[in-house]
Amino acid sequence: MREKPDVIIAFGGPEVTGAIKSATSTIPVVFLTDDPAAEGVVDRLARPGGNLTGVSVMQNEAEVKRIQLIKDALPNAARIAVLRNPDRPRSVEQLQTIQEAGSVAGLEVTPWDAASINELDRMLSGAPVEPFDALLVTRDPMLFNQRTRIVEFAARNHLPGFYFWREFVEVGGLISYGPNPADIHRRMASYVAKILKGAKPADLPVEQRTKFELVINLKAAKAIGLTVPPALVARADEVIE
């Protein structure tokens, strides 16, 4: 690296973290990723080793819960589309987790693959939405950046959308279940502060975010003619009306 910062903050998941790990073994790195031990980013969560530590968002656990939420919101749902980036590291495992959870819940899972904005364009302009009862959007930086278009597509086609980050719901999506971004940023900032005060990343255990929030947009539900069960609304951490 031409510049040598005191700390590197790595968002974007295993792709970004892996690239930074390859680029430097000395500059401290605080990352946000899915499963850093399985991705080969750190040796162990308790004692990461090397120059990296950070926060794991435990995506697969959240995917299972979101499948359950689909059945809670749509008891008669039988078939769902899963919008994902197949080129992401461990995307095969991610899809298997969703399919297994879907099978338990009585849901047929069909992947909608989009590895680039061009592929997403084709998907949003030509995907057959009639057979599907809901849309599940997986965690991916490209899909996150295109969240407004994805939410508009779901609303236009009266397709209930379920998302990982609350930002999708804030721009009109139906339901999100995942970690609170502000909480994650605070945790990452605390690690940066510790490192700047002399702590070594190797000695700072990777944090696993076990607290997730459920956000429901009742305005979006009304727009597509959906009544969200009151019991599910009562469980929400935040309701947008």
C-alpha positions as CSV (number, residue, x, y, z in Angstrom):
1,M,0.0,0.0,0.0
2,R,1.3,3.4,-0.9
3,E,-0.3,5.0,2.1
4,K,0.1,3.4,5.5
5,P,-2.9,4.2,7.7
6,D,-3.0,3.4,11.4
7,V,-6.1,1.2,11.0
8,I,-8.1,0.0,8.0
9,I,-11.9,-0.4,8.4
10,A,-13.2,-3.1,6.0
11,F,-16.9,-3.2,5.0
12,G,-18.3,-5.2,2.2
13,G,-17.9,-8.8,3.5
14,P,-15.4,-11.5,2.7
15,E,-14.4,-10.1,-0.7
16,V,-13.1,-6.9,0.7
17,T,-11.7,-8.4,3.8
18,G,-9.9,-11.1,1.9
19,A,-8.4,-8.6,-0.5
20,I,-7.1,-6.4,2.3
21,K,-5.7,-9.4,4.1
22,S,-3.7,-10.3,1.0
23,A,-2.5,-6.7,0.7
24,T,-1.1,-6.3,4.2
25,S,-0.1,-8.4,7.1
26,T,1.0,-5.5,9.4
27,I,-1.6,-2.8,9.3
28,P,-4.4,-3.4,11.8
29,V,-7.8,-4.2,10.1
30,V,-11.3,-4.0,11.7
31,F,-13.7,-5.8,9.4
32,L,-17.4,-6.5,9.0
33,T,-18.0,-9.9,7.4
34,D,-20.2,-13.0,7.7
35,D,-18.2,-16.0,9.1
36,P,-14.6,-14.9,9.3
37,A,-13.2,-18.3,10.6
38,A,-14.9,-20.3,7.8
39,E,-13.9,-17.7,5.3
40,G,-10.2,-18.1,6.3
41,V,-10.0,-14.4,7.4
42,V,-9.0,-15.3,11.0
43,D,-7.6,-18.4,12.8
44,R,-10.2,-18.4,15.6
45,L,-13.0,-16.1,16.7
46,A,-11.7,-16.0,20.3
47,R,-8.1,-15.2,19.3
48,P,-8.0,-14.1,15.7
49,G,-4.3,-14.0,15.3
50,G,-2.6,-11.8,12.7
51,N,-3.6,-8.2,12.1
52,L,-7.4,-8.6,11.7
53,T,-10.4,-8.6,14.0
54,G,-13.9,-7.2,13.8
55,V,-17.6,-8.2,13.7
56,S,-19.4,-11.2,12.3
57,V,-23.0,-10.7,11.3
58,M,-23.9,-14.4,11.4
59,Q,-25.8,-14.2,8.1
60,N,-26.8,-17.9,7.9
61,E,-28.6,-17.8,11.3
62,A,-30.4,-14.7,10.1
63,E,-31.5,-16.4,6.9
64,V,-33.1,-19.2,8.8
65,K,-35.0,-16.7,10.9
66,R,-36.2,-14.7,7.9
67,I,-37.6,-17.9,6.3
68,Q,-39.6,-18.4,9.5
69,L,-40.8,-14.7,9.3
70,I,-42.0,-15.3,5.7
71,K,-44.3,-18.1,7.1
72,D,-45.4,-15.9,10.0
73,A,-46.3,-13.1,7.7
74,L,-47.7,-15.2,4.9
75,P,-49.0,-18.5,6.3
76,N,-50.2,-19.7,2.9
77,A,-46.9,-19.0,1.1
78,A,-45.6,-21.9,-0.9
79,R,-43.0,-20.6,-3.2
80,I,-40.4,-17.9,-2.8
81,A,-37.7,-16.3,-5.0
82,V,-34.3,-15.6,-3.5
83,L,-32.3,-12.8,-5.0
84,R,-28.6,-13.4,-4.5
85,N,-25.1,-12.8,-5.9
86,P,-23.8,-16.3,-6.9
87,D,-20.3,-15.0,-7.1
88,R,-20.0,-14.1,-3.4
89,P,-17.8,-16.4,-1.3
90,R,-19.7,-19.2,0.3
91,S,-22.9,-18.4,-1.8
92,V,-23.5,-22.1,-2.3
93,E,-23.6,-22.7,1.4
94,Q,-25.8,-19.7,1.9
95,L,-28.3,-21.0,-0.7
96,Q,-28.2,-24.5,0.9
97,T,-29.1,-23.0,4.3
98,I,-32.0,-21.1,2.8
99,Q,-33.3,-24.2,0.9
100,E,-33.0,-26.4,4.0
101,A,-34.9,-23.9,6.1
102,G,-37.4,-23.4,3.3
103,S,-38.0,-27.2,3.1
104,V,-38.7,-27.3,6.8
105,A,-41.2,-24.5,6.5
106,G,-42.9,-26.0,3.4
107,L,-41.5,-23.4,1.0
108,E,-40.1,-24.1,-2.5
109,V,-37.0,-21.9,-3.0
110,T,-36.0,-20.6,-6.4
111,P,-32.7,-18.6,-6.8
112,W,-32.7,-15.5,-8.8
113,D,-29.0,-15.0,-9.6
114,A,-27.5,-11.6,-10.3
115,A,-23.7,-11.2,-10.1
116,S,-23.6,-7.7,-11.6
117,I,-25.8,-4.6,-12.2
118,N,-26.3,-5.7,-15.8
119,E,-27.6,-9.1,-14.6
120,L,-29.8,-7.4,-12.0
121,D,-31.2,-5.2,-14.8
122,R,-32.2,-8.2,-16.8
123,M,-33.6,-9.9,-13.7
124,L,-35.8,-6.9,-12.7
125,S,-37.1,-6.4,-16.2
126,G,-37.8,-10.0,-17.0
127,A,-38.3,-12.2,-13.9
128,P,-41.6,-14.1,-13.8
129,V,-43.1,-13.0,-10.5
130,E,-46.5,-14.7,-10.8
131,P,-45.5,-18.0,-9.4
132,F,-43.9,-16.5,-6.2
133,D,-45.5,-15.5,-2.9
134,A,-42.5,-13.6,-1.6
135,L,-39.0,-12.3,-2.4
136,L,-36.0,-12.9,-0.1
137,V,-33.0,-10.7,-0.8
138,T,-29.7,-11.9,0.6
139,R,-26.9,-9.8,2.0
140,D,-24.6,-8.5,-0.8
141,P,-23.0,-5.1,-1.3
142,M,-24.2,-4.7,-4.9
143,L,-27.7,-5.6,-4.0
144,F,-27.6,-3.3,-1.0
145,N,-26.5,-0.4,-3.3
146,Q,-29.4,-1.2,-5.6
147,R,-31.9,-1.4,-2.8
148,T,-34.3,1.3,-4.0
149,R,-34.7,-0.4,-7.4
150,I,-35.2,-3.8,-5.8
151,V,-37.8,-2.4,-3.4
152,E,-39.6,-0.6,-6.2
153,F,-39.6,-3.8,-8.3
154,A,-41.2,-5.8,-5.4
155,A,-43.8,-3.1,-4.8
156,R,-44.7,-2.8,-8.5
157,N,-45.3,-6.5,-8.7
158,H,-47.1,-6.8,-5.3
159,L,-44.4,-9.1,-4.1
160,P,-43.8,-9.1,-0.3
161,G,-40.1,-8.4,0.2
162,F,-37.9,-9.7,3.1
163,Y,-34.5,-8.1,3.6
164,F,-31.3,-8.4,5.7
165,W,-30.7,-4.6,6.3
166,R,-33.3,-2.2,7.7
167,E,-32.3,0.3,5.0
168,F,-34.4,-1.6,2.5
169,V,-37.5,-1.1,4.7
170,E,-36.6,2.5,5.2
171,V,-36.9,3.1,1.4
172,G,-40.3,1.2,1.2
173,G,-39.5,-2.5,1.7
174,L,-41.8,-4.7,3.7
175,I,-39.8,-6.5,6.4
176,S,-36.2,-6.7,7.4
177,Y,-34.5,-8.9,10.0
178,G,-30.8,-8.4,10.7
179,P,-28.3,-6.6,13.0
180,N,-28.7,-2.9,13.6
181,P,-26.2,-1.0,11.4
182,A,-25.6,1.8,14.0
183,D,-24.9,-0.9,16.6
184,I,-22.3,-2.6,14.3
185,H,-20.6,0.7,13.6
186,R,-20.3,1.5,17.3
187,R,-18.8,-1.9,18.0
188,M,-16.3,-1.5,15.1
189,A,-15.5,2.0,16.3
190,S,-14.7,0.7,19.8
191,Y,-12.2,-1.7,18.3
192,V,-10.6,1.0,16.3
193,A,-10.3,3.1,19.5
194,K,-8.7,0.2,21.3
195,I,-6.2,-0.4,18.5
196,L,-5.2,3.2,18.4
197,K,-4.6,3.0,22.1
198,G,-2.2,0.1,21.6
199,A,-4.3,-3.1,21.6
200,K,-3.4,-5.8,19.0
201,P,-6.1,-7.1,16.7
202,A,-4.8,-10.6,17.4
203,D,-5.9,-10.3,21.0
204,L,-9.3,-8.8,20.3
205,P,-12.0,-11.5,19.9
206,V,-14.3,-11.3,16.9
207,E,-17.7,-10.1,18.0
208,Q,-20.7,-12.2,16.9
209,R,-23.8,-10.1,16.6
210,T,-26.5,-12.2,18.3
211,K,-28.9,-9.3,18.7
212,F,-31.1,-8.8,15.6
213,E,-33.9,-6.4,15.0
214,L,-37.2,-6.9,13.2
215,V,-38.5,-3.8,11.2
216,I,-41.9,-3.8,9.6
217,N,-43.2,-1.2,7.1
218,L,-47.1,-1.3,7.4
219,K,-47.3,1.5,4.8
220,A,-45.6,-0.9,2.3
221,A,-47.9,-3.7,3.4
222,K,-51.0,-1.6,2.7
223,A,-49.7,-0.6,-0.7
224,I,-49.6,-4.2,-1.8
225,G,-52.8,-5.2,-0.1
226,L,-51.2,-7.3,2.6
227,T,-52.3,-7.4,6.3
228,V,-49.4,-8.3,8.5
229,P,-50.6,-10.5,11.4
230,P,-51.0,-8.4,14.6
231,A,-48.9,-11.0,16.5
232,L,-46.0,-10.4,14.2
233,V,-46.4,-6.6,14.4
234,A,-46.3,-6.9,18.2
235,R,-42.9,-8.6,18.0
236,A,-41.3,-5.9,15.8
237,D,-38.5,-3.7,17.2
238,E,-39.7,-0.9,15.0
239,V,-42.9,-0.3,12.9
240,I,-43.1,2.2,10.1
241,E,-46.6,3.5,9.5
